Amino acid sequence: MAFIAAFLSSVFLSKSDKHLPTLIFLDQQSNLANTSESYMKQQSGFTLIELVMVIVIIGVLSAVALPKFISLKGDAQQAAVDGVAGALSSASAINYGSRKIGSTSALAATVAVTNCTGVEATLQGGLLPTGGFSIGAAAIAADATSAACVLTGPGPKTATFTGHGIL
């Protein structure tokens, strides 16, 4: 083997080739070449410190983000209550305007409202959505411009809507 290394060094090497002696040296000492190959195999993959740091970063991010996702349920429930309260307020205003016109067809399609709970009948279908919605009872004077009514929804979340009283 020493003969092959000497032959290769005399044929291929010149003084300007700086990296080839390293290759020849590794060929001359096969044990060192084997050690180098095993070292290369050990270097594939992630180190334990890298893996631990990734786990720590994921833990910190989840600790920060988790409370935000939990609070989204309450925000969604409040948005649902606000949406139903807006629908009740709009339905009450449309009902009030239609009854004020006083035509026979308008009176047939509308309802008299003298209480906040009567505003429920002004919705299309005449019922609140399912899921635990209820309207607090409060009197509304006939032909009053408006009265504040309270809607309670799931959660229990509340919202205020405007009810218009009319006979």
C-alpha positions in Angstrom: 0.0 0.0 0.0 2.9 2.3 0.7 4.1 1.7 -2.8 0.8 2.8 -4.3 0.8 5.9 -2.2 4.3 6.8 -3.3 3.4 6.2 -6.9 0.3 8.3 -6.8 2.1 11.1 -5.0 4.9 11.1 -7.6 2.5 11.0 -10.6 -0.3 13.4 -9.5 1.1 15.7 -6.9 2.8 18.9 -7.6 3.8 21.6 -5.2 0.7 23.7 -6.1 -1.8 20.9 -5.2 -2.5 21.5 -1.6 -5.6 19.3 -1.1 -4.5 16.1 -2.7 -1.9 15.2 -0.1 -4.7 14.9 2.4 -6.6 12.4 0.2 -3.4 10.4 -0.3 -2.6 10.6 3.4 -6.1 9.2 4.2 -5.5 6.3 1.7 -2.2 5.5 3.3 -3.7 5.2 6.7 -6.9 3.3 6.2 -7.7 3.3 9.9 -7.8 7.1 9.8 -10.1 7.0 6.8 -12.5 4.6 8.6 -12.5 6.9 11.6 -13.3 9.9 9.4 -16.3 7.9 7.8 -17.7 7.0 11.2 -17.3 10.6 12.3 -19.3 11.7 9.3 -22.1 9.3 10.2 -22.3 10.7 13.7 -22.8 14.2 12.4 -26.2 13.5 10.7 -29.3 14.6 12.5 -29.9 17.2 15.3 -28.1 17.5 18.6 -29.9 17.1 21.9 -29.5 20.8 22.6 -31.2 21.8 19.3 -34.1 19.4 20.0 -34.5 20.8 23.6 -34.5 24.4 22.3 -37.2 23.6 19.8 -39.4 22.0 22.5 -38.8 25.0 24.8 -39.8 27.4 22.0 -43.0 25.4 21.2 -43.9 25.4 24.9 -43.5 29.1 25.3 -45.6 29.8 22.1 -48.3 27.4 23.3 -48.4 29.0 26.8 -48.9 32.4 25.2 -51.4 31.4 22.5 -53.5 28.9 24.5 -55.3 31.5 26.6 -56.2 33.5 23.5 -57.9 30.4 21.9 -59.8 29.7 25.1 -61.2 33.2 25.2 -62.4 32.9 21.7 -65.3 30.8 22.9 -66.6 33.6 25.0 -66.1 36.1 22.2 -68.1 33.9 19.8 -70.9 33.6 22.3 -71.0 37.4 22.8 -71.0 37.9 19.0 -74.0 35.5 18.7 -75.9 37.4 21.4 -75.1 40.8 19.7 -76.3 39.4 16.4 -79.6 38.3 17.7 -80.0 41.6 19.6 -79.4 43.5 16.3 -82.0 41.3 14.6 -84.5 42.0 17.3 -83.9 45.7 17.1 -84.3 45.8 13.3 -87.4 43.6 13.4 -89.0 45.8 16.0 -88.2 49.0 14.0 -89.7 47.4 10.8 -92.7 46.2 12.7 -93.2 49.7 14.1 -92.9 51.4 10.7 -95.3 48.9 9.0 -97.9 49.3 11.7 -97.6 53.1 11.6 -98.6 53.0 7.9 -101.9 51.5 9.0 -102.9 49.7 5.8 -104.8 46.5 6.2 -102.1 44.3 4.6 -99.4 45.9 6.9 -101.5 45.3 10.0 -102.0 41.6 9.0 -98.3 41.1 8.6 -97.2 42.7 11.9 -97.9 42.3 15.6 -98.7 44.7 18.4 -95.8 45.1 20.9 -96.3 46.3 24.4 -93.6 44.4 26.2 -89.9 43.5 25.4 -90.9 39.8 25.2 -93.4 40.7 22.5 -90.5 41.8 20.2 -89.7 38.1 19.7 -92.9 37.7 17.6 -91.5 40.4 15.1 -88.7 38.1 14.0 -89.2 36.0 10.8 -90.8 32.8 12.1 -91.7 34.5 15.4 -89.2 32.7 17.5 -85.7 33.3 19.0 -82.9 31.0 17.7 -82.4 27.8 19.7 -79.5 27.7 22.1 -80.7 29.4 25.3 -81.7 32.9 24.3 -84.3 34.8 26.4 -85.6 38.3 26.6 -86.1 40.1 29.9 -89.6 41.3 30.5 -90.1 45.1 30.5 -93.1 47.2 29.5 -92.9 49.3 26.4 -95.4 52.2 26.1 -97.5 52.2 23.0 -96.2 54.6 20.4 -93.1 55.3 22.5 -90.1 56.0 20.4 -88.1 53.2 22.0 -87.3 51.2 25.1 -84.1 49.4 26.1 -84.6 45.6 26.3 -82.1 43.0 27.5 -81.4 39.8 25.7 -79.6 37.0 27.5 -77.9 34.3 25.5 -75.6 31.3 26.1 -72.6 31.8 28.3 -74.6 33.7 29.9 -73.9 36.7 27.7 -76.2 39.7 27.5 -76.9 42.5 25.0 -79.3 45.4 24.9 -81.6 46.0 22.0 -84.2 48.7 21.2 -87.8 47.7 21.3 -90.5 49.8 19.7 -94.0 49.7 21.3 -97.1 49.9 19.1 -100.7 48.8 19.2 
